[in-house]
Amino acid sequence: MPKRGRVAIAGTVKVTDHEDVLGQRGLVLEFRIARRLDSPNLWRRHHMSGHKLMSWWTQAFEQAIALHRGHLSMAAHALEWPDDVLDPLRPFRGVKLEKLREIPRELRRRVQLIRQVPSARNFLRDDDDLTYTAKPVHDALKNAGIIADDGRAYLETEIPRQVVGLGDWTTVIVLPALEGYTRPAIERVEDPPAADPPAIVTGGRVTVAQLRDLLAGAIAGPRGRRR
């Protein structure tokens, strides 16, 4: 299992900036993690097994992001991106969402999984089992703050694809930008309306507390909108 000290190279992430036909921009993340999507028969017999697996995936995502930024230790990455600073790759880290009447499009992501196996003999034949392999990954994406929540209202999923690789086990996780997807709080705060000065911008970055206040005011239901 990856440790929280020096970064263990369990995987990588490729980050691209996507612009849709309407000119709206968003990040596309593609993780490649050197681990198979385990059959739920191996881990769901005991709740602690599932928790350990989720923790492993969470650390793998965090370490892949640290490596992408050129950090060889999690401590160095934490110095550049402390918990109170909004991370554009993990925008919901430390943020608790209120129960919303309607889920804004900015909070929804689509997750695509590819289960790469050494041989077709390693394919899972049961579609229910194959679908359930994604649960620890979805939990870890939420735990790492990469997605707002793993509930179906926030997450668009599909059954993982299975492909034969070059003799190794790899999981590919792709989070494409949805049509019309924008990065909440980043674009809204850094590019405010002319009549609304950027009062909550601090050194070009936004704190998690400020993001929490922004979300509460900008995306609450019509009756519950805060002023």
N, C-alpha and C positions, 0 to 999 in steps of 0.2 A: 504494500500500500504506500502511495506517495506520502512523504513526511512534510511537515510545515516549515522545516528549516531550508536547506538548500533545495532548489527546484529539481524534482525528479522528472526526467523527460518521459512522461507517460503519453504525451500527445502534443499537438500543435493546433493553432487556430489561424485561419486566414480571414482577414477583415477587408471587405470592399465596400465602397460607398456607392449606393444604388440610387439612380434617379429614374422615376417612372415617366410615363408619357405626359403626365400633368406637370412635370417639373418638380415634384415633391421628392425629397431625399430621405434616405434611411440607410442604416448599416445592415450588411449581410454578413453573418458569421458562419464559418465552416470549420468545425472541430474535427480533427482526426485523432482518435484515442486508441492506443494500443491495448485494447481489451475487447473481449467479445461481449455481446449482449447475452447475458446469462438466461437460461431457461428459468421461468419462475418456479419450476419444480425444485430447483437447487436452493432457493433462498426464502420462499414464502412460508416454509413450515414453521419458522420462528420469527417474530417481529424484529428481534435484534439483528438477524441476518440481513433483513431488508434495510435496516437503519445503517449498518456498517457499509453496505453496498452503496447506499445513497451518499454517505460521507466520502467514500472513495471517489465517486464521480464528481462530487462538489470540489474536492481538492484537485482533481484532474483538470477541471475547467479553470479553476483559479490559477493553477500553475501554467496552463497553456497560455492564458492571457498575460501572465508575468513574463514568460519567455518571448511572447510576441513583442513585448515592450523592451526586450533586451536585458531583463533582470535575471540574475542567476540565483537569487534567493528571494523567498517570500518577504523577508524583513525589508530588503531594499525596495521591493514593489510597494510595500505598505507605507514606506516613508514618502514615496511620491504620490500615492493614492490612499491617504488615510481615510478612516471610516466616515468622517464628516464632510468629505468632498465627493460630489457626484461623479461617478465613473461612467462615461458614455458606453462602455462595453458591459457594465453591470449597473444600469440606471436605477434598479429597484433594490439595491443592497441596503438593508436596514430600514426599508420603508414598509409600513403596514397600511394596506389599503382599506378604506372604509367600505362598507357594503353599499354598492351602487345600484340604482334602479336600472340604469342602462350602461353597458360597458363601452367606453369610448374606444374608437378604432386605434387610437395611439397606444392603448394598453394591450392590444392583442398581437400575438405572434403565431406564425405557423412553424411547426417543427417537423423536419423530415429526417428519418433515421435510415441508415444503410448498414446492414449486418454483413460484414465481409468475413467469409469463412475459408478454411484451407481447401475444402472439398464439398461437393454437393451432398455427400453423405452426412455433413454436419448441419444441413438445413433442418429447421424446425418444421414439422409437417402439420402441426395443429395451429390454425390461424389464431385461435384464442390465446394460446401460449405465446405466439409470436407478438401479438399486440401487447400482451402484458409485460413483455421484456422491457418495454419503454418506460415503465413506471418509475424505477429508480433514477433514470435519466431526467425525466420531467421533474421529479422531486428535487434533484440536484440543481437543475437550471433555476428553479424557484429559490432554492436555498442560497445559491451563489448570487442572486439578484439579477440574473440575466433576463428573466421573464417576470412579469408582475405576479402571476399566479399560475398554478397548473390545473385549475378548473376548466371545464370545457367552454365556459363563457369567455375565458381569456386566451385559450390555446386551441389552435386548429391543428389536428393531428391526422395521421394516416397510418395504415399498417406498415411496419418497417419492411423495406426491401431486403432481399437476401441475394448476395452475389458471391461468386468464387473469386478469391484473391490469389496472391502469389505465395501461398503456403503459410500465411499468417492470419491471426485474428485481429481485426480492426473494426472499430465502430466509427462511422461518419455521421455527424450531427450537423444539419444545415438549418439555419434560421434565416430564411429569406425575408426581405422587406415586403410587407403586404402592399397591395396597390393603395396609394394614399397614405402609406405609413410615414409618420414623422417621429422624431425623437422628442417626446414630451419634456418640458422643463428646459431642455437645452436650447432648442430653437425659440421657444416662447420667451425665455428669459433673456437670451442674448440678442434677440431681435424684437423688442417690445414695440407696441404702437407708439407713435410720436407723442401722444398725449399722456403716456404712462411711462415716466422715466424709469430706467433700470435700477430701481432702488435696492433690489435684493441681489444684485450681482456683486460678488466679492472677488476682486482680482481675476475676473474672467471665468471664475468657477462658481458653482452653486453648491451649497451645503445640503446634506441630506435633510436637515430640519426645514430648510427653505423649500426643498422639493415636496416634502410632506404637506406644508402649508399651501403650496401652489396647487398640488393635486386636489386637496380638499376644497379649494376655492374654485378651481377651473373645471372639475369634472363631477362635482356633486350633482344630484338630480335637480330638475328645475325648481321643485318646491324646497329643496334643501340647500340651494346655492348660498354660499357665504359671501358676504361683502367685505 
